[in-house]
Amino acid sequence: MSERARVKTGKASLIGGIAVGIAVFVLWTAVAHELAADSVPVIGLGFLVAAGIATWIRVADL
């Protein structure tokens, strides 16, 4: 009994994480544009935030 149980991940969490990440990035860029703060560093930070949230959704669904 040395085998460890493996958690089987579904595609729903992967697709959901990607969809939420894209939505967060789109909203981030829209808000940055409305606030006239749509520079490369701000958009880059938005990408990092969106990637972090997408990863969190993917991992949290395990």
C-alpha positions as a Markdown table, in Angstrom:
| # | Residue | x | y | z |
|---|---|---|---|---|
| 1 | Met | 0.0 | 0.0 | 0.0 |
| 2 | Ser | 2.8 | 2.4 | -0.8 |
| 3 | Glu | 0.9 | 3.8 | -3.7 |
| 4 | Arg | -0.5 | 7.3 | -3.2 |
| 5 | Ala | -4.0 | 8.2 | -4.3 |
| 6 | Arg | -3.9 | 10.6 | -7.3 |
| 7 | Val | -6.4 | 13.4 | -7.7 |
| 8 | Lys | -7.8 | 13.4 | -11.2 |
| 9 | Thr | -8.2 | 16.9 | -12.5 |
| 10 | Gly | -10.9 | 17.8 | -14.9 |
| 11 | Lys | -10.9 | 20.0 | -17.9 |
| 12 | Ala | -13.5 | 22.3 | -16.4 |
| 13 | Ser | -11.1 | 23.9 | -14.0 |
| 14 | Leu | -8.5 | 24.4 | -16.8 |
| 15 | Ile | -11.1 | 26.0 | -19.1 |
| 16 | Gly | -12.6 | 28.0 | -16.3 |
| 17 | Gly | -9.2 | 29.3 | -15.2 |
| 18 | Ile | -8.3 | 30.3 | -18.7 |
| 19 | Ala | -11.7 | 32.0 | -19.2 |
| 20 | Val | -11.5 | 33.9 | -15.9 |
| 21 | Gly | -7.9 | 34.9 | -16.6 |
| 22 | Ile | -8.9 | 36.4 | -20.0 |
| 23 | Ala | -11.8 | 38.2 | -18.5 |
| 24 | Val | -9.7 | 39.7 | -15.7 |
| 25 | Phe | -7.1 | 40.9 | -18.3 |
| 26 | Val | -9.8 | 42.4 | -20.5 |
| 27 | Leu | -11.4 | 44.2 | -17.5 |
| 28 | Trp | -8.0 | 45.4 | -16.3 |
| 29 | Thr | -7.1 | 46.9 | -19.6 |
| 30 | Ala | -10.5 | 48.5 | -19.9 |
| 31 | Val | -10.2 | 50.1 | -16.5 |
| 32 | Ala | -6.6 | 51.2 | -17.2 |
| 33 | His | -7.8 | 52.8 | -20.4 |
| 34 | Glu | -10.6 | 54.7 | -18.7 |
| 35 | Leu | -8.2 | 56.0 | -16.1 |
| 36 | Ala | -5.7 | 57.0 | -18.8 |
| 37 | Ala | -3.1 | 54.7 | -17.2 |
| 38 | Asp | -2.8 | 52.2 | -20.0 |
| 39 | Ser | 1.0 | 52.2 | -20.2 |
| 40 | Val | 3.1 | 49.1 | -20.9 |
| 41 | Pro | 4.0 | 48.5 | -17.2 |
| 42 | Val | 0.4 | 48.8 | -16.1 |
| 43 | Ile | -0.8 | 46.4 | -18.8 |
| 44 | Gly | 2.1 | 44.0 | -17.9 |
| 45 | Leu | 1.0 | 44.1 | -14.2 |
| 46 | Gly | -2.5 | 43.3 | -15.4 |
| 47 | Phe | -1.2 | 40.3 | -17.3 |
| 48 | Leu | 0.5 | 39.1 | -14.2 |
| 49 | Val | -2.6 | 39.6 | -12.0 |
| 50 | Ala | -4.7 | 37.8 | -14.6 |
| 51 | Ala | -2.3 | 34.9 | -14.8 |
| 52 | Gly | -2.1 | 34.6 | -11.0 |
| 53 | Ile | -5.9 | 34.5 | -10.7 |
| 54 | Ala | -6.2 | 32.0 | -13.5 |
| 55 | Thr | -3.6 | 29.8 | -11.8 |
| 56 | Trp | -5.4 | 30.1 | -8.5 |
| 57 | Ile | -8.7 | 29.0 | -10.0 |
| 58 | Arg | -7.0 | 26.0 | -11.6 |
| 59 | Val | -5.2 | 24.9 | -8.4 |
| 60 | Ala | -8.1 | 25.7 | -6.1 |
| 61 | Asp | -10.4 | 23.3 | -8.0 |
| 62 | Leu | -8.2 | 20.4 | -7.2 |
